[in-house]
Amino acid sequence: MKNTMQKILKGRRLEVLLVFVCVAIYVARRLFQEANGFDSFIYGLQPRVPGNVMWLIWRELDHYSHFWNAIFPIASGGLLFFAAWAVFHVGLFPKLRASESSVSTVVYAVLTVLLVVGSVFVHNYFRLYYRAMSSDDPEVIVGLRVFSEFRKLFLLTDSIAVVIVLVFYELFAQLYYYVEAKLKEEQEGGFIGHVLVASVVVLLLFLAFFANLPRKDYWYGAVKELSMMAIGAFTVFFAQNFFYLEVLPNYRDYRSAEFKTGLLKFGLTLLVGTFGMYCILFIGWHSFQQVPFGWHAEWMVTMFMVSFIAAVVLAFLRKVFTKEKTQLKTQISQKTAELGNLRSQINPHFLFNALNTLYSVSLRENAAQTSDGIQKLGDMMRFMLHENHQDRIPLVKEIEYLNNFIDIQRMRIDESHDIKIEVNIQNADREIFIAPMLLNPFIENAFKHGISFRSASWIYITLTHDAQHLYFKVHNSIHQKTEDTLDDQSHGIGLENVKKRLELIYPNRHKLEIQATDHDYFVSLVLGVY
């Protein structure tokens, strides 16, 4: 674990160094471009400027300092941008991802915003541009204008654009980390991992050497289009996820809290995403007066409807494509459970017939308790042979099996020996079907670890139901395993297998809570049986 963390930290330091080098290359390239552009501009003016207006040109240039109006804003803006990226990537985003609410999170957030705004302000406020003014003859220059493009509105919109660039980088970085982790899990991080790293390095260096950020029109080009696409994609993704996981599984019980909560999350996701896309359009429109200022509801309604349709269609397609896969997994899990049960039984048909013989003998010998135990054990064997292999069984069958199991366990225990067992099982008042052998493993676990003949022991079992749900609770004491601890080898499919079956058979229709301490163990299971 320590070596893994050291590798991660080393990778992060190398990433910071790589980004710094890329920013430095980009800034240096822009500075050379500005210097060459200024020299070319001045040399190109001389043949086209009449002698009597040359003094006007030089006087106007007195307002322009190449250091303060070109070198300083570009270099300082780049340095502040790198600082904003470092604070966001290394400090703020990991805390946001971990949902950490602390003072340091707020400090990182405020510092990121200040650095972003500072980068844009320094670049836009100190940056001056120059333009030649010609007469009717474009070959004759009659003046020179030095001007600034700094606007308060541009300060806001450009800062938003920089934040979007930071977010895009973070998404790209998280995708890279995910792929890298998957390669390591599959033990393919050797050659393929080196190719991945080399590809990322080449991409960043290519952008540093050849890419150009727009001088002012951030919202005309890639930033605007990529922002719209990203917000739209995330809106549809999260909306269809809520619709698929929380709305579709509960649509039959549309009055339930689960259905209403899922529908609320679905609607709010669409509204927030649509408003975000509209804000991008709004900034682009009104930054350059493309449309009249005001609220344009038709655009927001259109984007909402497109996102709504896309999310719903994707959710239904996801349901169709995953149904077959889920059924296959369920069948595999069921077959695995059946195989485990069969392996734990030594010729079950022979045992079943032998139990019938012993039952008859115990009746002839007037051993009522023995015959009763044998009969219950035979009923359990019959359940294991016939009912357990079905996808769904009536709840009354599962309850019958649970009662037989508990009664047999009680025969082995002297409850007057400081052992308390309380069972409250509500009989089914209507036809309810559930998957077999989902409840008994928890009861088996309670008897296996909760009963000791040396210490006070207790088990409380409750099974109730209403119109929509089945409520099952098991609460038992815990004892360190000793020679006199009741330790029956479970013939069930095991708690871990039960958890997997619940995920497959009752996706988003069950809630399993397990609380364990040194002294007691509590299980609460709620199943949707509507």
LOLUMTOR-767855 format. One line per 4 residues: number of its first residue (from 1); their letters; for each residue x, y, z of C-alpha. Coordinates in Angstrom, 1 decimal, decimal comma, always signed. Example, Ala and Ser with C-alpha at 12.3 -4.5 7.8 and 13.67 -1.06 7.14 Angstrom:
! LOLUMTOR-767855
1> AS> +12,3 -4,5 +7,8; +13,7 -1,1 +7,1
//
This chain:
! LOLUMTOR-767855
1> MKNT> +0,0 +0,0 +0,0; +2,8 +2,4 +0,9; +4,6 +1,7 -2,4; +1,4 +2,2 -4,3
5> MQKI> +0,9 +5,6 -2,7; +4,5 +6,6 -3,4; +4,0 +5,7 -7,1; +0,8 +7,8 -7,2
9> LKGR> +2,5 +10,8 -5,6; +5,4 +10,5 -7,9; +3,1 +10,3 -10,9; +1,3 +13,4 -9,7
13> RLEV> +4,6 +15,4 -9,3; +5,6 +14,4 -12,9; +2,2 +15,5 -14,1; +2,6 +18,9 -12,5
17> LLVF> +6,0 +19,2 -14,0; +4,7 +18,2 -17,5; +1,9 +20,8 -17,4; +4,3 +23,5 -16,2
21> VCVA> +6,6 +22,7 -19,1; +3,7 +22,8 -21,5; +2,5 +26,2 -20,2; +6,1 +27,6 -20,3
25> IYVA> +6,5 +26,4 -23,9; +3,1 +28,0 -24,9; +4,0 +31,3 -23,2; +7,4 +31,4 -24,7
29> RRLF> +6,0 +30,7 -28,2; +3,4 +33,4 -27,8; +6,0 +35,9 -26,7; +8,2 +35,1 -29,8
33> QEAN> +5,1 +35,5 -32,0; +4,2 +38,9 -30,4; +7,8 +40,1 -30,8; +8,0 +39,0 -34,5
37> GFDS> +4,5 +40,4 -35,1; +5,4 +43,8 -33,7; +8,7 +44,1 -35,6; +7,0 +43,1 -38,8
41> FIYG> +4,2 +45,6 -38,2; +6,7 +48,5 -37,6; +8,9 +47,6 -40,6; +5,8 +47,2 -42,8
45> LQPR> +4,5 +50,7 -41,8; +7,5 +52,8 -43,0; +7,0 +52,5 -46,8; +3,3 +53,2 -46,5
49> VPGN> +3,4 +56,2 -44,1; +3,8 +59,7 -45,6; +6,6 +61,7 -44,0; +4,2 +64,4 -42,7
53> VMWL> +2,3 +62,0 -40,5; +5,2 +59,8 -39,3; +5,3 +61,9 -36,1; +1,7 +60,9 -35,4
57> IWRE> +2,6 +57,2 -35,6; +5,5 +57,6 -33,2; +3,5 +59,7 -30,8; +0,8 +57,1 -30,6
61> LDHY> +3,4 +54,4 -30,0; +4,5 +56,3 -26,9; +1,3 +54,8 -25,3; +2,5 +51,3 -26,0
65> SHFW> +5,2 +49,4 -24,1; +6,1 +46,0 -25,5; +7,2 +44,8 -22,1; +4,2 +46,0 -20,1
69> NAIF> +1,5 +45,6 -22,8; +2,7 +42,3 -24,3; +5,4 +40,4 -22,4; +4,1 +41,1 -18,9
73> PIAS> +0,4 +40,2 -19,4; +1,1 +37,1 -21,4; +3,8 +35,7 -19,0; +1,9 +36,7 -15,8
77> GGLL> -1,4 +35,4 -17,2; +0,2 +32,1 -18,0; +1,9 +31,8 -14,6; -1,4 +32,6 -12,8
81> FFAA> -3,3 +30,1 -15,0; -0,8 +27,4 -14,1; -1,2 +28,2 -10,4; -5,0 +28,1 -10,8
85> WAVF> -4,7 +24,7 -12,5; -2,4 +23,3 -9,8; -4,6 +24,5 -6,9; -7,7 +23,1 -8,6
89> HVGL> -6,2 +19,8 -9,8; -4,1 +18,9 -6,8; -6,0 +20,6 -3,9; -9,6 +21,3 -4,7
93> FPKL> -10,8 +18,5 -7,0; -9,7 +15,5 -4,8; -11,7 +17,1 -1,9; -14,8 +17,7 -4,1
97> RASE> -14,6 +14,1 -5,3; -14,4 +12,8 -1,7; -17,4 +15,1 -0,8; -15,2 +16,6 +1,9
101> SSVS> -16,8 +19,7 +3,5; -14,0 +21,5 +5,4; -12,3 +24,8 +5,7; -9,5 +23,7 +3,4
105> TVVY> -12,0 +22,9 +0,7; -13,4 +26,4 +0,9; -9,9 +27,9 +0,9; -8,9 +25,9 -2,2
109> AVLT> -12,1 +26,9 -4,0; -11,7 +30,6 -3,2; -8,0 +30,5 -4,2; -8,8 +28,8 -7,5
113> VLLV> -11,4 +31,5 -8,3; -9,0 +34,3 -7,4; -6,2 +32,9 -9,5; -8,5 +32,3 -12,5
117> VGSV> -9,9 +35,9 -12,3; -6,4 +37,2 -11,6; -5,0 +35,5 -14,7; -7,8 +36,9 -16,9
121> FVHN> -7,6 +40,3 -15,4; -3,8 +40,7 -15,7; -3,9 +39,5 -19,3; -6,8 +41,6 -20,4
125> YFRL> -6,2 +44,8 -18,4; -2,5 +45,3 -19,3; -2,7 +43,9 -22,8; -2,8 +46,6 -25,5
129> YYRA> -3,3 +46,1 -29,2; -2,3 +48,3 -32,2; -4,0 +48,8 -35,5; -3,0 +50,9 -38,6
133> MSSD> -5,5 +53,4 -39,9; -5,6 +54,0 -43,6; -7,3 +56,6 -45,8; -9,3 +55,9 -49,0
137> DPEV> -6,2 +54,3 -50,4; -5,5 +51,1 -48,3; -1,8 +51,4 -49,2; -1,4 +54,7 -47,5
141> IVGL> -1,3 +54,7 -43,6; -2,5 +58,0 -42,1; -2,4 +57,0 -38,4; -2,0 +54,4 -35,7
145> RVFS> -4,4 +53,4 -33,0; -3,3 +51,7 -29,7; -6,3 +50,4 -27,8; -7,4 +48,0 -25,0
149> EFRK> -10,1 +45,3 -25,3; -10,6 +45,1 -21,5; -14,3 +45,0 -20,5; -15,9 +44,0 -17,2
153> LFLL> -18,2 +41,7 -19,0; -15,3 +40,1 -20,8; -13,6 +39,6 -17,4; -16,6 +37,5 -16,3
157> TDSI> -17,1 +35,5 -19,5; -13,4 +34,9 -20,0; -13,0 +33,7 -16,4; -15,9 +31,2 -17,0
161> AVVI> -14,1 +30,0 -20,2; -10,9 +29,4 -18,2; -12,8 +27,4 -15,5; -14,3 +25,3 -18,3
165> VLVF> -10,8 +24,6 -19,6; -9,8 +23,5 -16,2; -12,8 +21,2 -15,9; -12,2 +19,7 -19,4
169> YELF> -8,6 +18,9 -18,4; -9,8 +17,3 -15,1; -12,3 +15,1 -17,0; -9,5 +14,1 -19,4
173> AQLY> -7,2 +13,4 -16,5; -9,8 +11,3 -14,6; -10,4 +9,3 -17,7; -6,6 +8,7 -18,0
177> YYVE> -6,4 +7,6 -14,4; -9,4 +5,2 -14,9; -7,8 +3,6 -17,9; -4,4 +3,3 -16,2
181> AKLK> -6,0 +1,6 -13,1; -7,9 -0,8 -15,3; -4,7 -1,8 -17,2; -3,0 -2,4 -13,9
185> EEQE> -5,9 -4,6 -12,7; -5,7 -6,7 -15,8; -1,9 -6,8 -15,5; -1,5 -5,1 -18,8
189> GGFI> +0,3 -2,0 -17,6; +3,6 -2,8 -19,2; +3,9 -1,9 -22,8; +0,4 -0,6 -23,2
193> GHVL> +0,8 +1,6 -20,1; +3,9 +3,1 -21,6; +2,1 +3,7 -24,9; -0,7 +5,4 -23,0
197> VASV> +1,7 +7,7 -21,1; +3,6 +8,6 -24,2; +0,4 +9,4 -26,1; -0,7 +11,8 -23,3
201> VVLL> +2,7 +13,5 -23,2; +2,8 +13,9 -27,0; -0,7 +15,3 -27,0; +0,0 +18,0 -24,4
205> LFLA> +3,3 +18,9 -26,1; +1,5 +19,2 -29,4; -1,0 +21,6 -27,9; +1,8 +23,6 -26,3
209> FFAN> +3,7 +24,0 -29,6; +0,9 +24,4 -32,1; -2,4 +25,3 -30,4; -3,5 +28,9 -30,1
213> LPRK> -6,1 +30,3 -27,6; -8,3 +32,9 -29,2; -7,4 +36,5 -28,5; -10,9 +37,4 -27,3
217> DYWY> -13,6 +35,3 -29,1; -13,7 +32,4 -26,5; -17,4 +32,0 -27,0; -17,3 +31,7 -30,8
221> GAVK> -15,3 +28,6 -31,2; -14,3 +25,4 -29,5; -14,9 +26,5 -25,9; -18,5 +27,3 -26,5
225> ELSM> -19,2 +24,1 -28,6; -17,3 +21,8 -26,2; -19,1 +23,3 -23,2; -22,5 +22,8 -24,8
229> MAIG> -21,6 +19,2 -25,7; -20,2 +18,4 -22,3; -23,1 +19,8 -20,3; -25,6 +18,1 -22,6
233> AFTV> -23,8 +14,8 -22,3; -23,6 +14,9 -18,5; -27,2 +16,0 -18,3; -28,5 +13,1 -20,4
237> FFAQ> -26,2 +10,6 -18,6; -27,3 +11,4 -15,1; -30,9 +11,9 -16,1; -31,1 +8,5 -17,8
241> NFFY> -29,3 +6,9 -14,8; -31,9 +8,3 -12,4; -34,7 +7,2 -14,7; -33,3 +3,7 -15,1
245> LEVL> -32,4 +3,0 -11,5; -35,2 +4,8 -9,6; -38,1 +5,5 -11,9; -38,5 +2,4 -14,1
249> PNYR> -38,2 -0,2 -11,2; -40,9 +1,6 -9,2; -43,4 +2,8 -11,9; -46,0 +0,2 -10,8
253> DYRS> -46,1 +1,7 -7,4; -46,1 +5,3 -8,5; -47,3 +6,5 -5,1; -44,2 +5,2 -3,3
257> AEFK> -41,6 +7,5 -2,0; -38,9 +5,8 -4,1; -40,8 +6,5 -7,3; -41,4 +10,2 -6,4
261> TGLL> -37,8 +10,7 -5,3; -36,4 +9,2 -8,5; -38,8 +11,3 -10,6; -37,8 +14,4 -8,8
265> KFGL> -34,1 +13,7 -9,3; -34,7 +13,0 -13,0; -36,6 +16,3 -13,5; -34,1 +18,4 -11,5
269> TLLV> -31,2 +17,0 -13,4; -32,8 +18,0 -16,7; -33,6 +21,5 -15,4; -30,2 +22,1 -14,1
273> GTFG> -28,4 +20,8 -17,2; -30,7 +22,7 -19,5; -30,2 +25,9 -17,6; -26,4 +25,4 -17,8
277> MYCI> -26,6 +25,0 -21,6; -28,7 +28,0 -21,8; -26,2 +30,0 -19,8; -23,5 +29,1 -22,3
281> LFIG> -25,7 +30,3 -25,2; -26,6 +33,4 -23,2; -23,0 +34,4 -22,6; -22,1 +33,9 -26,2
285> WHSF> -25,1 +35,9 -27,5; -24,7 +38,9 -25,2; -21,0 +39,1 -25,1; -21,0 +40,2 -28,7
289> QQVP> -24,6 +41,5 -29,1; -25,7 +38,7 -31,4; -29,3 +38,8 -30,2; -31,4 +41,3 -28,3
293> FGWH> -30,9 +41,2 -24,5; -33,6 +39,2 -22,7; -35,0 +35,8 -21,8; -35,4 +33,4 -24,7
297> AEWM> -37,6 +30,6 -23,3; -38,0 +28,8 -26,6; -34,4 +27,8 -26,6; -34,5 +26,4 -23,0
301> VTMF> -37,7 +24,5 -23,7; -36,2 +23,0 -26,9; -33,0 +21,9 -25,1; -35,1 +20,5 -22,2
305> MVSF> -37,3 +18,4 -24,5; -34,3 +17,1 -26,5; -32,5 +16,1 -23,3; -35,7 +14,6 -21,9
309> IAAV> -36,3 +12,4 -25,0; -32,7 +11,4 -25,2; -32,5 +10,4 -21,5; -35,8 +8,4 -21,6
313> VLAF> -34,8 +6,6 -24,8; -31,4 +5,7 -23,5; -32,9 +4,4 -20,2; -35,3 +2,1 -22,0
317> LRKV> -32,5 +0,9 -24,3; -30,3 +0,2 -21,3; -33,1 -1,8 -19,7; -33,6 -3,9 -22,8
321> FTKE> -29,9 -4,6 -23,3; -29,2 -5,4 -19,7; -32,2 -7,6 -19,1; -30,7 -10,6 -20,9
325> KTQL> -27,4 -10,1 -19,1; -29,1 -9,9 -15,7; -31,1 -13,0 -16,5; -27,9 -14,9 -17,4
329> KTQI> -26,2 -13,8 -14,2; -29,2 -14,8 -12,2; -29,2 -18,3 -13,8; -25,5 -18,7 -13,2
333> SQKT> -25,9 -17,7 -9,6; -28,9 -20,1 -9,2; -26,9 -22,9 -10,7; -24,0 -22,2 -8,5
337> AELG> -26,2 -22,3 -5,5; -27,8 -25,5 -6,6; -24,4 -27,1 -7,1; -23,3 -26,0 -3,6
341> NLRS> -26,4 -27,5 -2,1; -26,0 -30,8 -4,0; -22,4 -31,0 -2,9; -23,4 -30,6 +0,7
345> QINP> -25,9 -33,5 +0,5; -24,7 -37,1 +0,5; -27,2 -38,8 -1,8; -30,2 -36,7 -0,8
349> HFLF> -32,8 -39,1 -2,0; -31,3 -41,9 +0,1; -31,3 -39,5 +3,2; -34,9 -38,6 +2,5
353> NALN> -36,0 -42,2 +2,4; -33,9 -43,0 +5,5; -35,7 -40,2 +7,4; -39,1 -41,6 +6,5
357> TLYS> -37,9 -45,0 +7,9; -36,7 -43,4 +11,1; -39,9 -41,4 +11,5; -41,9 -44,7 +11,3
361> VSLR> -39,7 -46,3 +13,9; -39,9 -43,4 +16,3; -43,7 -43,5 +16,1; -43,7 -47,2 +17,0
365> ENAA> -41,4 -46,5 +20,0; -43,7 -43,5 +21,1; -40,8 -41,0 +20,8; -43,0 -38,0 +20,0
369> QTSD> -40,3 -35,4 +20,0; -37,9 -37,5 +17,9; -40,6 -38,2 +15,3; -41,6 -34,6 +15,2
373> GIQK> -37,9 -33,6 +14,6; -37,5 -36,2 +11,9; -40,7 -35,0 +10,2; -39,5 -31,4 +10,2
377> LGDM> -36,2 -32,4 +8,8; -37,9 -34,5 +6,1; -40,0 -31,4 +5,2; -36,8 -29,4 +4,9
381> MRFM> -35,2 -32,1 +2,7; -38,3 -32,0 +0,5; -38,0 -28,3 +0,2; -34,4 -28,5 -0,8
385> LHEN> -35,1 -31,1 -3,4; -38,1 -29,5 -5,0; -38,8 -25,9 -4,1; -35,2 -24,6 -3,9
389> HQDR> -34,6 -24,9 -7,7; -37,4 -22,6 -8,7; -37,1 -19,0 -9,5; -40,0 -17,9 -7,2
393> IPLV> -41,8 -19,8 -4,5; -44,8 -18,8 -2,4; -43,9 -17,0 +0,8; -45,8 -19,6 +2,8
397> KEIE> -43,3 -22,3 +1,6; -40,3 -20,2 +2,7; -42,0 -19,5 +6,1; -42,6 -23,3 +6,5
401> YLNN> -39,0 -24,0 +5,9; -37,9 -21,3 +8,3; -40,2 -22,6 +11,1; -38,9 -26,2 +10,6
405> FIDI> -35,3 -25,0 +10,8; -35,9 -23,0 +13,9; -37,8 -25,8 +15,6; -35,0 -28,3 +14,9
409> QRMR> -32,4 -25,9 +16,3; -34,5 -25,4 +19,4; -34,5 -29,2 +20,0; -30,7 -29,0 +20,3
413> IDES> -30,8 -26,1 +22,8; -32,0 -25,9 +26,3; -33,6 -22,5 +26,4; -33,8 -22,5 +30,1
417> HDIK> -30,0 -22,5 +30,1; -29,8 -18,6 +29,8; -30,7 -18,8 +26,1; -33,5 -16,8 +24,7
421> IEVN> -35,1 -17,3 +21,3; -38,0 -15,1 +20,2; -39,7 -15,6 +16,8; -42,4 -13,4 +15,3
425> IQNA> -43,3 -14,5 +11,8; -46,4 -13,1 +10,2; -48,2 -15,6 +8,0; -48,9 -14,5 +4,5
429> DREI> -52,4 -13,1 +4,1; -52,2 -13,0 +0,3; -50,3 -14,7 -2,5; -46,7 -13,4 -2,3
433> FIAP> -43,8 -15,0 -4,2; -40,1 -14,5 -3,4; -36,8 -16,1 -4,5; -36,1 -19,2 -2,4
437> MLLN> -33,4 -19,4 +0,3; -32,9 -15,7 +0,7; -33,9 -15,5 +4,4; -32,7 -18,7 +6,0
441> PFIE> -28,9 -18,0 +5,6; -29,3 -15,1 +8,0; -31,1 -17,3 +10,6; -28,4 -20,0 +10,1
445> NAFK> -25,8 -17,4 +10,8; -27,6 -16,3 +13,9; -27,7 -19,9 +15,4; -24,1 -20,6 +14,2
449> HGIS> -22,5 -17,6 +15,9; -25,1 -16,4 +18,4; -25,6 -19,4 +20,7; -23,2 -20,4 +23,5
453> FRSA> -23,7 -22,7 +26,5; -21,3 -20,7 +28,7; -22,7 -17,2 +28,2; -26,1 -15,6 +28,0
457> SWIY> -27,3 -15,9 +24,4; -30,3 -14,6 +22,5; -31,8 -14,5 +19,0; -34,7 -12,3 +17,9
461> ITLT> -36,3 -13,1 +14,5; -39,1 -11,0 +12,9; -40,8 -11,3 +9,6; -43,7 -9,1 +8,6
465> HDAQ> -45,1 -7,6 +5,4; -47,5 -5,0 +4,0; -48,9 -4,4 +0,6; -45,6 -3,4 -1,0
469> HLYF> -42,8 -4,7 +1,1; -41,5 -7,7 +3,1; -39,6 -6,8 +6,4; -37,2 -9,3 +7,8
473> KVHN> -35,0 -8,7 +10,9; -32,5 -11,0 +12,8; -30,8 -9,8 +15,9; -28,5 -12,1 +17,8
477> SIHQ> -25,7 -12,1 +20,3; -22,1 -12,8 +19,3; -19,7 -15,1 +21,0; -16,1 -16,0 +20,4
481> KTED> -16,0 -19,6 +19,0; -15,3 -22,2 +21,8; -15,7 -25,9 +22,1; -19,3 -25,6 +23,4
485> TLDD> -20,4 -22,9 +20,9; -23,2 -24,2 +18,7; -21,3 -24,5 +15,3; -23,5 -26,0 +12,7
489> QSHG> -22,0 -26,2 +9,2; -24,5 -24,1 +7,1; -26,0 -25,9 +4,2; -27,3 -22,7 +2,7
493> IGLE> -25,7 -20,7 +0,0; -23,8 -18,3 +2,2; -24,3 -14,7 +3,1; -22,1 -13,4 +0,3
497> NVKK> -24,1 -15,3 -2,3; -27,3 -14,0 -0,8; -26,1 -10,5 -1,3; -25,2 -11,2 -4,9
501> RLEL> -28,6 -12,8 -5,6; -30,3 -9,8 -4,0; -28,5 -7,5 -6,4; -29,4 -9,6 -9,4
505> IYPN> -33,0 -10,6 -8,5; -34,1 -7,4 -6,7; -32,1 -4,6 -8,2; -33,3 -1,3 -6,6
509> RHKL> -36,0 -3,3 -4,9; -34,3 -4,2 -1,7; -32,5 -2,6 +1,2; -30,0 -4,7 +3,2
513> EIQA> -28,4 -3,3 +6,3; -26,0 -5,2 +8,5; -24,6 -3,9 +11,8; -22,0 -5,9 +13,7
517> TDHD> -20,3 -5,2 +17,0; -18,2 -7,4 +19,4; -21,4 -8,4 +21,2; -24,3 -8,5 +18,8
521> YFVS> -25,1 -8,8 +15,1; -28,2 -7,2 +13,4; -29,6 -7,8 +9,9; -32,4 -5,8 +8,4
525> LVLG> -33,8 -6,7 +4,9; -36,6 -5,0 +3,1; -37,8 -6,5 -0,1; -40,2 -5,0 -2,6
529> VY> -42,9 -7,7 -3,3; -45,5 -5,6 -5,1
//
